[in-house]
Amino acid sequence: GIPVVVVPDTEAEMDGTPCSITAGIRYVPAAFSVGLRFALYKNARLNLFEGGGPNTLMMFSDVPAEVFGLHEPAYSTCSASNLTTLGLLDSRTVQNTRMHWKRDPALILKCIRERI
């Protein structure tokens, strides 16, 4: 198999919220260092992200990535109209990062299979 490295959410690490991802190796130092985080991303065969935040780095690089769960109607910044205005269209690829509005497990597996 392919080794999995998990960079936990920075805010969750700061407030003590347990990481919900139990597979793979947790690498907490990368949660607090953009340089370490990007080094991991750059050396990965595929990067998977949920929501916003650190995935913005991917759009300015050639790092292979899939971003899921961008559409969150409860938040105006993640509404369909705002995402469309920003050009973050569902299934759009910027550099080597493909964005998806949903967090559908079947879609995630399909994207992994396509990329690996």
The 8 nearest C-alpha neighbors of each residue, nearest first, counted from 0:
[[1, 2, 3, 23, 115, 44, 22, 4],
 [0, 2, 3, 44, 115, 23, 4, 43],
 [3, 1, 0, 4, 23, 24, 43, 22],
 [4, 2, 23, 24, 1, 5, 22, 25],
 [3, 5, 24, 23, 25, 6, 2, 26],
 [6, 4, 25, 24, 7, 26, 23, 3],
 [5, 7, 26, 30, 25, 27, 29, 4],
 [8, 6, 30, 5, 9, 27, 18, 25],
 [7, 9, 11, 10, 12, 30, 6, 18],
 [10, 8, 30, 12, 11, 7, 13, 31],
 [9, 11, 13, 12, 8, 14, 16, 15],
 [12, 10, 16, 14, 8, 13, 9, 15],
 [13, 11, 9, 15, 10, 14, 16, 8],
 [12, 14, 10, 11, 15, 9, 16, 8],
 [13, 15, 11, 12, 16, 10, 9, 17],
 [16, 14, 12, 13, 11, 17, 10, 18],
 [15, 17, 11, 14, 12, 18, 13, 10],
 [18, 16, 15, 19, 11, 12, 20, 7],
 [17, 19, 20, 7, 16, 21, 11, 8],
 [18, 20, 21, 17, 16, 7, 22, 8],
 [21, 19, 18, 22, 5, 23, 7, 25],
 [20, 22, 19, 23, 18, 25, 24, 5],
 [23, 21, 20, 24, 3, 5, 25, 4],
 [22, 24, 3, 4, 5, 25, 21, 2],
 [23, 25, 4, 5, 3, 26, 22, 2],
 [26, 24, 5, 4, 27, 6, 23, 7],
 [25, 27, 6, 28, 5, 29, 24, 4],
 [26, 28, 30, 29, 25, 6, 7, 31],
 [29, 27, 30, 31, 26, 32, 35, 6],
 [30, 28, 36, 35, 32, 31, 27, 26],
 [29, 31, 9, 27, 28, 6, 32, 7],
 [30, 32, 29, 28, 9, 33, 27, 36],
 [33, 31, 29, 35, 34, 30, 36, 28],
 [32, 34, 36, 35, 37, 31, 29, 30],
 [35, 33, 37, 32, 36, 38, 29, 39],
 [36, 34, 29, 38, 32, 37, 33, 39],
 [35, 37, 29, 33, 39, 34, 38, 32],
 [36, 38, 40, 34, 39, 35, 41, 33],
 [39, 37, 35, 41, 40, 36, 34, 42],
 [40, 38, 36, 42, 37, 41, 43, 35],
 [41, 39, 37, 43, 38, 42, 36, 46],
 [40, 42, 38, 39, 43, 62, 37, 63],
 [43, 41, 39, 40, 38, 44, 62, 37],
 [44, 42, 40, 45, 41, 39, 46, 63],
 [43, 45, 42, 46, 63, 115, 41, 40],
 [46, 44, 63, 43, 64, 47, 114, 115],
 [45, 47, 64, 63, 65, 40, 43, 48],
 [48, 46, 65, 64, 66, 45, 49, 67],
 [49, 47, 66, 67, 65, 54, 50, 46],
 [48, 50, 67, 68, 66, 51, 47, 69],
 [51, 49, 69, 68, 67, 48, 66, 52],
 [50, 52, 54, 53, 69, 49, 55, 48],
 [51, 53, 54, 55, 50, 56, 49, 48],
 [54, 52, 55, 56, 51, 57, 48, 33],
 [53, 55, 56, 57, 52, 51, 48, 66],
 [54, 56, 53, 57, 58, 52, 51, 59],
 [57, 55, 54, 58, 59, 53, 60, 37],
 [58, 56, 60, 55, 54, 59, 62, 96],
 [57, 59, 55, 56, 93, 60, 94, 96],
 [58, 60, 57, 56, 94, 61, 55, 93],
 [61, 59, 57, 62, 58, 94, 56, 95],
 [60, 62, 95, 94, 63, 57, 59, 58],
 [61, 63, 60, 41, 95, 57, 64, 40],
 [64, 62, 95, 45, 96, 46, 61, 44],
 [65, 63, 46, 96, 45, 47, 62, 95],
 [64, 66, 97, 47, 96, 98, 48, 46],
 [67, 65, 48, 98, 49, 99, 47, 97],
 [68, 66, 99, 49, 102, 69, 101, 100],
 [69, 67, 101, 102, 100, 50, 70, 49],
 [68, 70, 100, 50, 67, 71, 77, 99],
 [71, 69, 100, 77, 68, 78, 72, 79],
 [70, 72, 77, 73, 74, 78, 69, 68],
 [71, 73, 78, 74, 70, 77, 75, 79],
 [74, 72, 71, 75, 78, 77, 76, 70],
 [75, 73, 77, 72, 76, 71, 78, 70],
 [74, 76, 78, 77, 73, 72, 81, 71],
 [75, 77, 74, 78, 81, 82, 71, 72],
 [78, 76, 71, 70, 74, 75, 82, 72],
 [79, 77, 72, 75, 81, 80, 76, 70],
 [78, 80, 82, 81, 83, 70, 77, 72],
 [79, 81, 83, 78, 82, 84, 77, 75],
 [80, 82, 84, 78, 83, 79, 76, 85],
 [81, 83, 87, 85, 79, 84, 80, 77],
 [84, 82, 86, 80, 81, 85, 88, 87],
 [83, 85, 81, 86, 82, 80, 87, 79],
 [86, 84, 82, 83, 87, 81, 88, 80],
 [87, 85, 83, 84, 88, 82, 91, 81],
 [88, 86, 82, 85, 83, 89, 91, 98],
 [87, 89, 91, 86, 83, 90, 82, 98],
 [88, 90, 99, 100, 91, 98, 87, 101],
 [91, 89, 98, 99, 97, 88, 92, 100],
 [92, 90, 88, 89, 98, 97, 93, 87],
 [91, 93, 97, 96, 98, 94, 95, 90],
 [94, 92, 96, 58, 95, 97, 91, 59],
 [93, 95, 61, 96, 58, 92, 60, 59],
 [94, 96, 63, 61, 93, 62, 92, 64],
 [97, 95, 64, 93, 92, 65, 94, 63],
 [96, 98, 92, 65, 91, 90, 66, 64],
 [99, 97, 66, 90, 91, 89, 65, 67],
 [100, 98, 67, 89, 90, 101, 66, 68],
 [99, 101, 69, 70, 68, 89, 67, 98],
 [102, 100, 68, 99, 103, 67, 70, 69],
 [103, 101, 68, 67, 104, 100, 107, 106],
 [102, 104, 106, 105, 101, 107, 67, 68],
 [105, 103, 107, 106, 108, 102, 109, 101],
 [106, 104, 108, 107, 103, 109, 110, 102],
 [105, 107, 109, 103, 104, 108, 110, 102],
 [106, 108, 104, 110, 109, 105, 111, 103],
 [109, 107, 111, 105, 110, 106, 112, 104],
 [108, 110, 106, 112, 107, 111, 105, 113],
 [111, 109, 113, 107, 112, 108, 106, 114],
 [110, 112, 108, 114, 113, 109, 115, 107],
 [111, 113, 109, 110, 115, 114, 108, 107],
 [114, 112, 110, 111, 115, 109, 108, 107],
 [113, 115, 111, 112, 110, 45, 63, 44],
 [114, 112, 113, 111, 45, 44, 110, 1]]
